[in-house]
Amino acid sequence: MKGLFAIRRSSALASLVSIAAISAPGGAAPSANDWASYALDPGGARHSPLKEITPQNVGTLRKAWTYHMRPAGQTADVSMIPPEARGRFATGFSASEATPLVVNGVMYLSTPYNRVVALDAATGQEKWVHVLENRDQAPTRGVAYWPGSKGTKPRIFFGTRSGKLIALDAATGKPIAEFGEAGTVNLKTPEVMNGLKVAPLGMSSPPAIYKDLVITGSRVQEMPVKGAAGDVRAWDARTGKLVWTFHTIPRDGEPGADTWEPGSREGRSGTNVWTFVQVDEKRGIAYLPIGAPTFDRWGGDRKGTNLYSNSVVAVDAATGKYLWHFQTIHHDIWDVDLPTLTLIDIQKGGRTVPALVAMNKMAIMFILDRVTGKPLFDVKEVPVPTDTDIPGEQPWPTQPMPVAPPPLTRLSYEATDLLDATPELKAKCEKVVRDLNITPSKMFQPLRADSAVNFFPGSLGGSDWGGGTFDPKLGLYIININELASPQQLAKQPDGTWGMKAGYAYFADMESGIPCHKPPWGELVAVDVVKGTVAWRRPLGTSPVPELPDAGITSAGGPISTATGVTFIGGTKDSRMRAFDTKTGKLLWETQLPASSYGVPMTYGVGKRQMVAVVATGGFAFTPATSDEVVAYSLP
């Protein structure tokens, strides 16, 4: 194809830590052509001002270049794949959920092959490569760009799987000698390790940048209960010195400590920001979307509402001082977390209301005033089921529910919801019900030991870390939604705690990945944030069942939008990239990818040309990784 570049690293390059240098001027501020942070803007709205690609011409997009992330001769690290799954998933490729950055014509990308790379954004040609030591891994979702200040040149920041925070020179890829120790800060400090010598702590998402601070969340264990703390911290971007810490589980004497039963806070893990800290730069506020505590399916040893789990917490971005919080789930025993947080400005009654959208995995959308934390639509405490046969468990009797918008996915399951599109599928799904001992569920049904509660939506969401995009002109928040349950049953463990009886399971025929309930299974949904109503919803993805053409399919990652009214999304397990009309939801364009893209796409400008790029590896939703490609598109 004309204009196509296919780039693959040679074996000679694989041994180099950094090569070449970037000619971009040091310290140049990002422009409208750039995609300078994971979600474009510090608040995460992912709305590009670029206008070359429109609803009228998007259908002519063509591949401009391809970059292969896997070095020649290197195979994937299979240590993270369970031995019983390696036959199917050990393909030689590794999965990525990355969104590249582009600043001043240079693309920065973390790869799942122990490397961070810089590419020419116009051609995909490598400019430098940084190889991590000891086969460590940068976050699979991306890196952060700091533009520098006061004579300090731009830097690339990222955390690693092993618990390091690393700073690279954006021009060369070389470690910054004066940052920490030779460019590295050890995140596993005594203050977060809870007295343990060994405990999982790393980063799966890029840090946030506020002025000269690097703000880090963390990836910690889901179980057992005791482990590293999920505290959020800020570091000096020049030196790596710790500037502030926010305790996501309050310490003695701190507000919220009394929401835990005595003795239950000490040494507990989880309650972390594993997705993205968002920042209101104008007001100097950082917003922390904090997840569930360990263990996230059982709370018999942590009675109470458990602040600040499942909460949006606003803090002073310069000091970490607490400002306000809003808890979206009390006493989480379902792994609901709080993966989606977006800062938006709502035009209402002739004035601009600074707001935010927060969504847990149940796709329950809370729209809050981001200065005060007060809901813009009334929130009521709704009575929920509390019956369970787990000794000592005390489910919270109410949960917060906004009067608007409505939940974006189903929240309960009845036996009549079983998939019956064909006799064969019905038989397979009936077997899933028998094998897993599945019972129906109500909204917020507590888990049990005598049966598997078919909790909707399951561990994948609803909504998940991919989040949504906001078009301020249209007042529409667009997000991809899954409907897939997790049948969850508890069993007593040898140490007296409670854990999953049969591990993590999904309500699907695992051979085909087809969900076992009647559709829809995957949708793209637009919410009018002024009215609090659903503006439109469309099936997302190619249905795997011909008899159900509008079912959609499971997705991950999320969408972006542009000033011309185009919304782009990959995400679906059918290996497609699509463009929709933001105002109406009409499908405008789709193209085949080398594998499914489970990151978020991005768009940027090179001269007068607008390009759209996506990382497409597969490796999610019951499918193995089968590609290592970054693909960029442009108009002819």
SULSUL-V435617 format. One record per backbone hydrogen bond with DSSP energy under -1.0 kcal/mol. NH is the residue of the N-H (numbers start at 0). CO is the residue of the C=O. E is the energy in kcal/mol with one decimal. If there is no record, write none. Layout:
[[NH,CO,E] [NH,CO,E]]
//
This chain:
[[3,0,-1.8] [6,65,-2.1] [13,9,-1.2] [15,12,-1.9] [21,170,-2.8] [27,24,-1.5] [33,30,-1.7] [34,101,-2.4] [39,36,-2.5] [40,38,-2.1] [43,40,-1.9] [45,38,-1.6] [47,560,-2.8] [57,53,-2.0] [59,56,-2.3] [60,57,-1.8] [61,633,-2.8] [63,631,-3.5] [64,631,-1.3] [65,4,-3.6] [66,629,-2.5] [67,6,-2.5] [68,627,-3.0] [73,70,-2.2] [80,77,-1.7] [84,81,-2.1] [88,84,-2.6] [89,85,-2.1] [90,88,-2.0] [96,139,-1.6] [98,140,-1.5] [100,107,-2.4] [101,34,-2.1] [102,105,-2.4] [105,102,-1.5] [106,118,-2.9] [107,100,-2.4] [108,116,-2.4] [110,114,-3.0] [115,129,-2.3] [116,108,-3.0] [117,127,-2.4] [118,106,-2.8] [119,124,-3.0] [120,104,-2.2] [123,119,-3.5] [126,117,-3.4] [127,117,-1.4] [129,115,-3.0] [131,113,-2.7] [135,132,-1.8] [138,158,-1.1] [141,138,-1.0] [143,156,-2.8] [145,154,-3.0] [151,148,-2.2] [154,145,-2.3] [155,167,-2.4] [156,143,-2.7] [157,165,-1.6] [159,163,-1.4] [160,136,-2.4] [162,159,-1.3] [164,184,-2.7] [165,157,-3.0] [166,182,-2.2] [167,155,-2.5] [168,173,-3.0] [169,153,-1.9] [172,168,-3.1] [175,166,-2.0] [178,175,-1.6] [179,238,-3.2] [180,183,-2.8] [181,176,-1.0] [182,178,-2.1] [184,164,-2.6] [186,162,-2.7] [188,186,-2.0] [191,188,-1.7] [192,188,-1.2] [195,192,-2.4] [201,218,-2.1] [207,214,-2.6] [209,212,-2.1] [212,209,-2.3] [213,234,-2.4] [214,207,-3.0] [215,232,-3.1] [217,272,-1.7] [218,201,-3.0] [226,266,-2.1] [228,191,-3.3] [231,245,-1.8] [232,215,-2.0] [233,243,-2.4] [234,213,-2.3] [235,240,-2.9] [236,211,-2.8] [239,235,-2.4] [242,233,-3.2] [243,233,-1.3] [245,231,-3.2] [253,250,-2.4] [256,253,-1.9] [258,255,-1.9] [259,256,-1.1] [260,302,-1.2] [263,260,-2.2] [267,264,-1.7] [268,224,-2.3] [270,291,-2.8] [277,286,-1.9] [278,41,-2.0] [279,284,-3.1] [283,279,-1.5] [284,279,-1.7] [285,314,-2.8] [286,277,-3.3] [287,312,-2.9] [289,287,-1.1] [289,310,-2.6] [290,271,-2.7] [293,268,-1.8] [301,298,-2.0] [305,258,-2.3] [308,305,-1.9] [309,290,-1.1] [310,307,-1.1] [311,325,-2.5] [312,287,-2.0] [313,323,-2.9] [314,285,-2.7] [315,320,-2.5] [316,283,-2.5] [319,315,-3.5] [322,313,-2.8] [323,313,-1.3] [325,311,-2.1] [327,309,-2.9] [330,304,-1.7] [334,295,-1.3] [339,358,-1.8] [341,356,-2.3] [342,42,-2.7] [343,354,-2.0] [345,352,-2.6] [347,350,-2.9] [350,347,-1.4] [352,345,-3.2] [354,343,-3.0] [355,367,-1.9] [356,341,-3.0] [357,365,-2.5] [358,339,-2.3] [360,335,-2.1] [362,359,-2.2] [365,357,-2.9] [367,355,-2.2] [368,373,-3.1] [369,353,-1.7] [372,368,-3.0] [375,366,-3.1] [379,400,-2.6] [381,398,-2.9] [383,396,-2.3] [392,389,-1.7] [398,381,-1.9] [400,379,-2.4] [402,377,-3.0] [407,362,-2.3] [412,440,-2.7] [416,413,-2.3] [417,414,-1.4] [418,515,-2.1] [425,421,-2.5] [426,422,-2.2] [427,423,-2.2] [428,424,-2.5] [429,425,-2.3] [430,426,-1.8] [431,427,-1.7] [432,428,-2.2] [433,429,-2.1] [434,430,-3.4] [435,431,-2.2] [437,432,-2.1] [438,451,-2.5] [440,412,-1.7] [444,441,-1.9] [451,436,-3.0] [452,487,-1.9] [453,438,-1.9] [454,452,-1.9] [454,485,-1.5] [457,483,-3.5] [460,457,-2.2] [461,360,-1.1] [466,463,-1.8] [468,477,-2.4] [469,44,-2.0] [470,475,-2.6] [474,470,-1.8] [475,470,-1.3] [476,526,-2.5] [477,468,-2.9] [478,524,-2.4] [480,522,-3.1] [481,461,-1.8] [482,520,-2.1] [485,454,-2.1] [487,452,-2.0] [489,447,-2.8] [490,498,-2.8] [492,496,-3.5] [495,492,-2.2] [498,490,-2.6] [500,488,-3.2] [506,484,-2.4] [507,505,-2.2] [508,513,-2.6] [509,507,-1.0] [512,508,-3.2] [515,506,-2.5] [517,416,-2.7] [520,550,-3.4] [521,550,-1.5] [522,480,-2.5] [523,537,-2.8] [524,478,-2.8] [525,535,-3.0] [526,476,-2.7] [527,532,-3.0] [528,474,-2.0] [531,527,-2.4] [532,527,-1.1] [534,525,-2.3] [535,525,-1.3] [537,523,-2.6] [539,521,-2.3] [547,544,-2.5] [550,547,-1.7] [552,539,-2.2] [555,570,-1.3] [559,567,-2.0] [560,45,-2.3] [561,565,-1.4] [562,47,-1.6] [564,561,-1.8] [566,579,-2.8] [567,559,-1.9] [568,577,-2.2] [570,596,-2.2] [571,569,-1.1] [572,553,-1.4] [574,571,-1.0] [576,590,-2.2] [577,568,-2.7] [578,588,-2.6] [579,566,-2.9] [580,585,-2.7] [581,564,-2.4] [584,580,-3.3] [587,578,-3.2] [588,578,-1.6] [590,576,-2.3] [592,574,-3.0] [601,612,-2.0] [603,610,-2.2] [604,32,-2.8] [605,608,-3.1] [608,605,-2.1] [610,603,-3.3] [611,632,-2.2] [612,601,-2.7] [613,630,-2.2] [615,628,-2.8] [617,595,-2.7] [618,623,-1.0] [625,616,-2.2] [626,616,-1.2] [629,66,-2.5] [630,613,-2.8] [631,64,-2.5] [632,611,-3.2] [633,61,-2.5]]
//
